[in-house]
Structures are given as structure tokens and as C-alpha cells.
Amino acid sequence: MTRRDVSGFSIREMTQEDGQAVLAIYAQGIRGNLATFTADVPDWETWDRAHRPDCRLVLTEEGRVVGFAALMPVSAAAGYAGAAEESVYLDASAVGRGGGKALLAALIETSEAAGVWTLEAVITAENLRSIALHQALGFRVVGRRERPGFTPDGVWHDTVILERRSRRVRPDGLRDVPDALRLTLLPQLFCVAKLPLGASMPDVPGILVFAETGTETSFLCEERFLPETALDRETGFRAFRAEGPLDFSLTGILADITAQLAAAQVSVFAVSTFDTDWVLVRQEKLRQAIRALAGGGYRLIQE
């Protein structure tokens, strides 16, 4: 496998010949006093034994290895066969240029092809860049350890535990993404508006939802059809529609979508109808939303 990333890097499978370059990058991580509690660089044989033989990738630039990603087993117990702890390290020359994100995204894809259903990351609490990167690709914070260890400079750190549960892999094997995980992005701009209490539904096209609760009358419509009778409005929304109809027995669909977006710092306006769910985000947050949902395993369709 070799792929070209838009940032100019290439990603390929790691080979034994990459060993010294991998260890040199790992040594940089140790010296940075933020990425690991390990004080000494292992020899290649020790590193090789500690990591799974599959799901090893390197990031290259003009033929030179500038990053790597790999998995370690969470446990030797058979029940943990689909769970792994991941690590991604970059050479200083590749930091801040999009290579880390491309590498982690490729590792997620590779791990799912290998049947991994849970990825775990343990990150020092001060490593905000790494935490944000993982959250952008569908990881969620599941715990925090208080000062479990210290970096080579002697400083004790809390660690944040993040987890990504695959939506394509489960313990009994690979599966296709179900309809509930297919989201269509509509091209129109939408708005939510309020009418005088008890007002009738406006006679305009493009209305998705009209609601009267006894305390307010409001509706959701295409922004271009917003009537002048609206008392108040919020504009500039793009809409994701879960492909339905969705069975009423399904649980957690809307909660998971909103959790993925919340982790990426994207606020949402959500509506459920008889057949499906709608999630709206601000136009200026659309790119962040797309990255978060794609990283979380959702299949996005442009209408």
C-alpha cells in the first residue's frame, strides 16, 4: 500500500529496513518530554516484539521516513483480539503540516481492515495537539489517570485515555456501514425561525419542519424562502440527513452524531422526524463537521 496525501507526504507499509529511522523518530519523542514516559530508546528487536506485526505504517517525504504509526496489543487474552493501543510519532520536520492526521487516518483504515474494533490512545494531558487530532478523527475521551508516571525530564503528568470504536468492525467480523450511518449533506442553506404564537404554517416552499409547542411556533426552512413574518431567526446552517427510513427500535444514532461533532467543537441544531434525523451545523463549521463525521465512520453523500 502506498498513497499520496494532499500535503505532499506519502504513506506506505513499514518494513524491517525502516527500523533505524523509526527508532530515531521515537528518540525525538522521548527528548520532547511529552509523548512517552519511556526514558531509553529500545533496540529494534525489542520494539518489533512489542508491536503487532500488521498495521505498521510510515510517513515519507521525498523518500525519507518522517513519521510512523503502529499498534500494540492491549492484552494477550483472546477476548481482546480486536483491541489495540495506537501510537503515532512524527519527525520534527513534519509537525504541523497535516502528516500526523493523514497517518492516523490511514492507521484507522488499516486497523479496520485487520479486524480491529477498538483503538485506544493514552496521551499526556498537556499534549493538547495530539488530543485534538484524535478527537477530530472520531476518538472520544473515556478517562483520565492522575499522575500515573513521569517523562524523562522527571515531570509527573496526568494521562488522558481516548477510544475509537469502529462502526465497520465488530467482534464477529467486518460489516458494511448500515443505512443509519449514511449521511447526506444537502446543498442549501437553512435557517430556523420563530413566528407569532399560534400562527399558521407559512405558505412558502422549502419548509422541512413546522412545530407548535403551546409556548412557541417555529419552523425550519431553506434560507432563501424565509418569510418576512418571522419574528426572529438564526441563519447560515447546512444540513446532514441520516438516510432512512430509520427503524424506531434503533438507539443512539442522533446521540452518537452529536457526540462526534461536539468532540470537534461543532455546535449543532438537531431535528427528528418520523423517518429520519436531521443535524444542522453552521456553514463556517462545515469542514470541521465533515472531518469529524468521516473520521467517526460515517459515510457522507453529497446531494
N, C-alpha and C positions, 0 to 999 in steps of 0.2 A: 504494500500500500504506500503510495506517495501522492500527496496532494499539495496544491499550491494555495496558500492563503492570500487573501486580498492585501494583507500588509507586506507581502513580499517574501515571507518565510515559506519554507516547505516543511511538511511533516511526513515522517516515514517510520517504519518499524525499527526499533532498536536492535542492533546486532552486538555480538561479543566484541567486535572491533571498536565499538563506541565506548567501551568501558572506561578508559582513562579520561576521555572528555566528560563523561557523566560524573565521575568522581571529582574532577576539577570543578565542575559547576556546583556539586554538593559541598565542596570545601568552601566555596564562596558563601553558600547559605549558612554554614557554620560560623564563618567570620562575621556575618551580618548580625549575629546575636538576636535573631528574631524568628527564624524559620524552624529551628530544631533545638532540642535540649542536648543533642549529641555533641561531644567535645572533640572527637577524633574521627578522621576520615577512615572508613573501613577499607580493607583491600577488596579487589573486585570479586573474589570468590565469596567473601562474606556478604557483600551487597547482593550478589546474584542469588545466594541461597535464601535470603530474607524476602525476596520479592517473587511474585508469581511469574512463571516463565512466559505467559502471554500478556497481552495488554501493556506492552512497553513501547513507548514512542519517543522519538527525538524531534526537536525543532531545529532546523538548519537554515543557515543563511549563506549563500554562495558556497555551499559545500561544507561549511563549518558548523559543528553542533553547538547551538546556543541555548538549548533547553531540553528538558526531558520530563516525562511523566511515566509513572509506574504504579502498580498495585501491590499491597501486602495483604496476606490473608488476615482476617480478623481473628480467626481461631482455626485450629486443626480439626475441630468437631465437624462431622458431616453435615449437621444442620445449618452450619454457617457457610456452606459451599458457595452460595451466591452473594455473600457479603465481603467487602474488601475495603481497606483503607487506602486512599489515593494520596499521591504526592506529586506536586508539580514544582520544578525548580527552573529558574532562568539565569543565564549569564547576565552580568550587569549591562552588557551592550544591548540586550533585548528587552529590558524592563521598560514598561510604559509605552510599548509600540504595538500592542494587540496580540503579540505572540502567545502570551500566557493564556488568554481567553481561547484562542484558536486551539491551543494544545489541550486544554481541559475539555473543550467541546469534542475534540477528536477522541480523547480518552473515554468520555461518556459513551460515545457511539461504539467504540471498540469494546468496551466492557459489556454493553448490552448484547452485542453480537456473540460474546463469550458466555452469556447466560448470567451475568451479574445483576442481581435485582436491588442491591443496596450498596451505595457508595458512602463512605464515611470520611470526613476530614477533621483533623484536630489541629487547630490553629491558635497561636498565641493571641491573647485578646487585643494586644496592641497592633497586630498586623491587619489593620483595617482594610488595606488594599486587597489582600487575599480574601478576607471575609466577604467584601463587596463583590469580588469576582465570582466567588462560589454562589452567592445568592442570586446573582444575575443569570446563572445557568441552572437554576432550579433547586439549589441546596437550601435547606432551612435549618435554623438554629434549633437544636434539640436539647442542649445542655451547656453547662459551664462548670469547669473544675476550678476550685480555688487553690492557686499556687501549688500545683502538683509537682513542679520541677523548676529548674533554673537553666538559663542559657549559658554558654561557655564563659561569658563575662561575669558570672556569679549572680545575675539579677533573677529573682524569682518572678514567675509570670502565671496569671490565670490562663487557662486554655478554653476556647470555645469549640464545642462539638457540633459539626454540621452534618446533615444527612440528606442524601438524594435517593428517593425511592423511584425505581424505574416504573414507567407506565407501559413499557413494551415487554417487560420480562417479569415473570413470576416464578415461584419455585417449581411449577410443573412444566416450565419451558417457555419458549418465545410465543408471542401472540401479536396479532395486528392491533393497531390503535383502534378502539371502538368508536362508534359514532359520537359518543359523549365527549370524546377528546378531539374532535374535529371542529375547528372554529373558523367561521367565515368572517373576513374583515370587509365591511361594507364601505363603498367609496364615498358616500355622502357625509356631510357634516350634520350633526344632530344637536338639538337643544331640548332642555326641559323647562317648562314654563308653567306659571300659575294663572288661573282665571278667577273671576269673582266666584265666591261660594255659590254652588247651585247652577252655574252657567252650563249651557248645553255644549256638546262637543263641537268645536269649530268646523265649519263646512269647508275644509281645505284638504288637499291631498297630503300624503307623506306622514300621517299620524301613525305611530307604532303602538302607543299605549295611551289610553284616556282613563283617569281614575278620579272617583269622588269618594271621599272617606267620611264625610259628615263634618269635617273640620277644614277641609280644603278641596279644591278642584284643580287638578293639574294634568299635564299631558306631555308626552314625548313625541317630537316630530322632527322632520327634516328642517334644518335651519332656514332654508330658502322659503319655506311656506309658513313661517311663524306669523300668526295674525297680530294685528295692531291691538287687539283687545286684551292681549296678555298683560297682566299686572306686573309680573316680574319674570325674569328668565335667566338661565345660565346657558351660554352658547359655547361652540367650539369643541364638541365631542365627536369622537369616532367610535363606531360600534362593532363589537365582536358578537357573532351569533353562534351559539352551540348548535351543531347540526342535529336536528331532531326528526321526528318527534321523540322526546325522551320519555322513557317509562317512569311512572310515578314511584316505582319501587327503588329507583336509583338514588343513592345518597352521596352527599359530599361533593357533587360536581361544582356547584357555584362556590362553595366554601374553598375548594382547592384552587380554583381560578383566581379568586380574590386574594388568597394567601400568596400565590406566586407573584402577583402584582404588588402586593404590599411589601414583600421582601425586596422588590426592586424600587421601592419608594414611588410607586404609581398609585394615585388615588383613583377610586372607581365609583361609578354610578351603575347599580345593577338592577335588573328587572326580570322577573319570572313570569312567563305566560303559560297557557295550557300545554303547549307543545315543546317549549324550549326555554333557554335562559339567554338574556342579553347582558353584556358587560360593556359599559362605555367608559372611555378614557379621554383625557384632554388631548387635542391634536398635538400639542407640543411634547407630550409624553409618549407619543405613539411608538417611536423607535425603541424606547426602553421597554414598553409593554410587549412588543413583538419579540425582542430578545429574551425577555423573561419567560414568556409562554412557550416559545420554541425550545428554550433550554429546559423547561419543565416537562417536555414530552408531548406538547400539543401540536397537532398538525394544522397549519394555518393555510387557509384558502382565500385567495383574493377574488372578490366578486366583480 
